[in-house]
């Protein structure tokens, strides 16, 4: 990017709350139902129906506000946002405008260069989702699925504090991890539970006035957010350097062509003719409710990361990896606090073998058969020398696909590390006698030969000799110490 220009980005994140029913009706919110099977009379805007506010959604919005140290409004108001679209049966969306439930918070993110940055959150307000227009499978027509209509959302609006696509993704990931940690959203981007609108503009470096922005709508993956913003930055820069004007408009991102294209002119608040919804009373939050919600909140990711560093002696990078997901942090803590388990070893195995197996098999942690107690049993056998690293990985793979414990597998498969010094000495002597050239090379300064000799001894022992003992004994022999 030309250094004469500065990028200014603000994000609007639409996060579906993990309630069982909708924001203003008792209809279900489960994903995957047949079209219009979960749309009741309220969702369909039938005459005479009235909305009833879902208290659980209010509590979830408050917990998010508390987590980002935001102001929780003692009195917030629902408004009607008026626009006409086929998937909006009422002709308006119930949202919040002048008096949102959450305002003025902050989120600290770790940037790709390792520095930290505080991003200001303007507001997080409650609103209902619209339905969905379907265009595939209808020749010359469109279908309307109103299952999503009325689904509860919080819209989290940031200040224009982001300066690159990478910063935007880092912020988005932090919010995504936070709502999952709080248990207020599953964050499933493929199912539309976590969506992003990105407002992108450019201004000359040093200028205080913001440039004309374009809004990129409905981005549903971290990768698409990054690509769409990078494309939009390049597009706007090219226009400005040609002396042309950037139009204020809403754009869509085409992932197949990797480009944004115009959708419609950008609306302002007055276009929606907001006014308080006459069917809904203001929401008044008592101080006792805030205390109750705060007391029920889990330890948040940043605090847990710091505790893991101090309690278990973990480097910051490992502690941060283990606390990105609440379930993963819980799994690690149960493993690491098992009597006799080395906490650093537990971290290495969970970040390495466990995470690798989950990715390989496309599983979430709760879908895996392995539990913390059985992993702890495996780590104890590594710690007491029963298993070598190679053997342990073999036992792990068997445990991964079964309910058997480490000790049972070790006995069944005869996977017990040999630590008998006399037996290992015999193998070492046999390998040295068969490799006089390698001995000369080592003594001539080629230290890498040691790894070859260790490998030969391990091969002779069928992988069961303790590799540390093998290495120590070989070194002693090669140096003429024994």
Order of alpha helices (4+ residues) and beta strands (2+ residues): beta-alpha-beta-beta-beta-beta-beta-beta-beta-beta-beta-alpha-beta-beta-alpha-beta-beta-beta-beta-alpha-alpha-alpha-alpha-alpha-alpha-alpha-alpha-alpha-alpha-alpha-alpha-alpha
